[in-house]
Amino acid sequence: MRCQNCGKETKGDDLFCPDCLKKLLGSEGSLTETSEQTTLEAVPTQEATKEKESMWFSFLRTVMKIPGVRVNRSAFLDKEFNKQLDATVLECVQAEGTSRAGVDLVIMDKVADGVIVAHSTMATATSFAAGLPGGLAMLGTVPADLAQYYFHLIVSAQKLAYIYGWPEFDDTSDDVFLSATTLLLGAMSGVAEATGAIKTVAAVVAREGLKKLTAPVFMFSSVAMVYIRLAPYLGGRLSLQLAKNIGKIVPIIGGVVSGGISLATFLPMAKRLKKTLREDLIKADE
């Protein structure tokens, strides 16, 4: 199929043109989940949409208060790659990203797998609340186990993005962090349009050689459209998690845990994002 805007040849699973970044005809419709899951129904009213969107961003801003939720790209890349790359290559990784520095994909995959295993384990550990300044009080009404779970999803998502060549998130704007995190978690959740939007972001980064991921990247119509619809969807998922008592607080020495949050839910999400970022990197290098 060819892009109706620029004529570029596209692949069957592309939602956006890899060249001009316009949304492809025939890829319209409601948000859909990948991996043999059903098509999501549209949120019935504007009021319901706003409520779920507000819930999502309120929750994200609470998790953003937790120390360490923003990954320092430079420190992370240095820690993970300094034993595997010489100083010259590592310097290039810091400046240009892993792909432009010529880092072997096997090395990236090894580091990524280590990140996934580490955060999958920590996401379900029982020592989280003990390390919070002010303890559980800082989370307000957010159950500690749910905050812990999303904290590790968000941190691992940033790390995976940096491993596969993304530039540093602009730390002068919360909007960039909220936008990037929402798209990454959407892809983790298996939403096809979020995966497509991430491909668009990756294409922009590769084409422009961006040093920082800034707000204008998320203003491309194809990305902004998905982002606007994705927030209420994630808010809806969050409300279901709360309704099903996945976030029910059960006191344990040093923290809280819940039977509804486990490796069985974390691992597929992290692996799905790794697959998406990896494929985008390979496509950008072709």
Steps between C-alpha positions, in 0.01 A plus 500: 500500500619852421460810715214714369700814585852444363481172309755321721463121502383380844464167673171336586530562875604867470257747654704803393712570194869449592596788269251787541356366830137551394239251624420246228150464360342180621669519839215700656277373775499459873806409698581133462706264711749269333575134568157355419309736728171664417433842355423752770168678501507879487448687826124578494498867603733796506447525876612141548802562278607803702453313827721210392758735348513698825537179700793389284697823521427544870632150561808560285582822683478315832741232379730776368551611862679176581880552505674332206202488265686716247796306363826690457588391147872576523550319830291203389682450168839537667410243767362244256748530212834605656618140540399401148614799294825692482507862612480643147190300406337573836555871446330469162211308661449789742506757222328320211319196642577130479402455135706789361791388718489160330428295812430138414132407532602191699651726768189719508277194537711367786477829689126525427436148630689586818284808552180300449600228745615749766188716489264203471640377829496840670146575382365223722742535794377594847752769594370787289307711752784495752715703261246776439567833670200539727399139439158420360373851575677644195284285270173647627213282384713293260551144630869439559516173309346661192737795525793259533386303196465805276820653636695203368306494173584868444867464600552187289325667204743793511800269529387287206448814292853620581649158426346501154619847405252755632643838604461644847154615605489876539509541878382861492142401421270258678293489180775316311530242776122454516472471121788256456395290799140477381604382153752250636250354746241487224736289291577288804126442539477375143314793345581489128462875448745572783750268336449688175550836672825376655616401153427855388700645792789264421490605134509869593790443740697306237424744218577816698785360710336646811710541814197550726144376484307828512135605489484568120558129431165424663321770302513308172133444417541123478658483847280761668183329377599170661622669818169683549303176467744285693486686832129426562556139399783455750291681761222252435736208549624658821145540633434132426814404691382699798146364473627142499703572815827431322629793703359376831755579768615205707757600766824306491819577690671774299230542237178382341413237244193385311427167339375667183837646404760247396777407263234349276366848420826698504718280277277494189465879512875560527579246229239652268662843529846354446378334180347826374808714570731235357302471176489879465878516536555234236259675260672836555836342412376347174 
